Amino acid sequence: MERKLKPTKFRGVLFREHPTRRHGVQKDRYFVIYYRWQGKNYQEGLGWSSQSQGQDKRGWTAKKAAALLGELKENQRRGEGPKTLKEKRELDERLRMEQEAAGLTFGEFFRDTYLPAQESKALQSVRREESLFNAWLEPRLGAKTFADISELALEKLRKDMQNAGRSARTIEYGFALIRQVWKLAERKGKTGKAWPGKNIRRPKVDNRRTAFFSPEQADQLLATLAVRSPQWRDITLLSLHTGMRAGEIFGLTWSDLDLPNGGLIHVRDTKSGRDRFCYMTSSVRAMFQSMNSGEPEEPVFKSRSGGPIREVSGTVQQSIDSLGFNQGIRDRRHKLTFHSARHSFASWCAMGGVDLFLLQKLLGHETPAMTSRYSHLNKEGFRKAVGVIEAVHVIEAVADSKAKVKVLSKKEVPGGS
């Protein structure tokens, strides 16, 4: 049961005593301040006499509590500074974190805090971030504190990367990395400064891949992978026949497969954040039926260590290159990769006349604009559209001719009334 608060000689300062613990010759006391602000009563606890206050090794006293209360009331009167104990504590904590982070450099935070927090990312992505940091961010930003990194410093970085011939995609990736590090520093309380790069114009990135496998090339790739890595043959077949992304396939569990009822695949953790369903072809269904199913929440495809797969195996690209599919092609957007399996699914659907709205849903695109890249392949869809227009004109022409016949039958047919 809470003990009753007792008044001190200072107005608005109360205390209660610990039943057994002593501080010096007296019982240990817990101090509370009481005040009114904007029509609301506040009763807030400060601490014990035996409780040290940061660098001040002395605990709370009635005099110290009265001084704090006086500070809050003065702030209320002047309309400046923290006006409640909660506001004061939040301000003190913010100032403490800023002082702690004052000497922290961007490079130190990247190495000691940001990188260790990226365990869930694919190893390839982490290595690329390290490479970008070592080549561009460390020499220009590594020794600067967050407070010292200005919009001008970031603009100079952009120009240096552009003058060195770095691609628009590399520049965009570099700035995305800096922003990720900055946002983590904000969440960790290591900087209170807003991200200074929001107004910097970066080159527009056209990173859309348009290359896709022909059916013959897809068959050759699957045959090659069947020898080199049967599991990656199955993963590639699944992407070719459903349009699923690599990450979506890696996250697939046995509970996501519905073989008895039409062969449905429940795709979770998608790029858009919305679940969707994919439909199995007979080849995909036969593939799953031939596998030894695991526990419901167990990954369908596993790494060599038995855990989930994190990245696309180099075996796939090695197989593509060994077949000579990318020979003589320099533009990376036109080169065939594992991701081209998804583009192949979309392209084959479009060429077969699949409606682009339906294709958008099958691919899990957020907007029609993302699916529009396949519109030029949908010749059958265009033919159907033109056919509809022609059909409308035929119907109108027939209706018009019937109307004319009806008029003639009344006025010009001999013996007509």
Phi, psi and omega in degrees: 000133184291135181282151183290139178283143179244149180280155171253183179285351179263129182294132179087000179248122181238167177207162169224154184257146175287138185295331184233324188286140180244153174229103187074226181273345182257166171291148179298134184244142176251123187259143181227142174250148182230130179202172181236135181213125179054046175075009182236138178274135179241130172230107188234133181279143180257305182155183184268159174297329182274359185264114180290151183249087178060235179289336177281108184289345180279148179274193182284144173230166178299323181292317178296320179297320179294322179296319178295315179299319178298321178297316180296318181293322177295320177296322178296319181293318183275342182076024180229151176075180180292134185250353175229165180295324179298314179299319181295317180296321178295318178295315179299320180293319179296317179295322179298316181293323179294320178295320179295324183270356186303324182261003182282126180269160178301318181295318179297316181294321179300312185286318189272333186240311186293307183301313179299340181273003184258025184299329183282347180283157176296144182303322180298320180293318179297317179296322179293320178296318177298319181296316178296319179297312183295321185279324190235317187280317181300312181296331187254331184238344188305321184270356181271146171281166179298325179294332183275346182277114184251172176298324179296320179295321179289324177296321177295321177299316180300315181295320179298317180293320181291317180294333179278001177085015178291143183291160178301323180294319180295318179297315179298319180295319180298316180289327176296323178295314179301317181295320178299316179297318183296315182295324177294320178297323177295315181295328180277357179076022181270349174206143175253004182276135180290153179304119187274002186260008187292336182263002181279126179276126179247155181302143178291138184256124171246088186254017183289125177273134182244349183289142175216156181285142167284160178305324180292317178296320179299318179296319179296318180296316180297321179294321179293316180293329179301331179274316185282319182201096180305324180295319180286337170296316180294318180296318180293319177301318181298318179291319179297325187262352180231341184079014180289144175285162180302312182298325179292323179289319180298328182272001183290130175245167183295333178289344180277350183260131176237086182286319185293323187260066174086358178073062180260148174239121177272112183263117181249172176051049181279168181296326181280346182088359180249135176292153174212175178240139173246155183248134183281137167281171179298326179293318180292319180296318179297324179298312180294323180294333181278349183270155175277110183290151180251199177294155184309317183265011180277138179300140177291319179245130184238157174283175180297333180278355180095355179267185179291151177283138183256332184209163180290133181292144176296343179300325181294309181294322177299322179291318179298314182292324181294335179275355175077018184292333183256011184297127178082000181262124182258321181291119184299334180292337183261001180273145179277133178223184176301321182297340178295340177298318178295317177297326180295315177305312182295317182294318179297320178298314181297318180294334178275002176091013179295133179303136185294330176294317178295321179297322177302317180291321180296323182275343182076028177286142181287323184231155177298333182300326181291331181273343187296342180297340181263002186296326182292344179272346186274058182295322179296322177297319178295319179299318179297320180296315178296322178300322178296317179298315180298319180297320179298317181295322178297315179299317180295320180296318179296316180297320181295318181293324178294323180295319180294318179300321181295322178294315180300321184296337182269325191250329190246349179284128181305132179086000179286154181272000000 
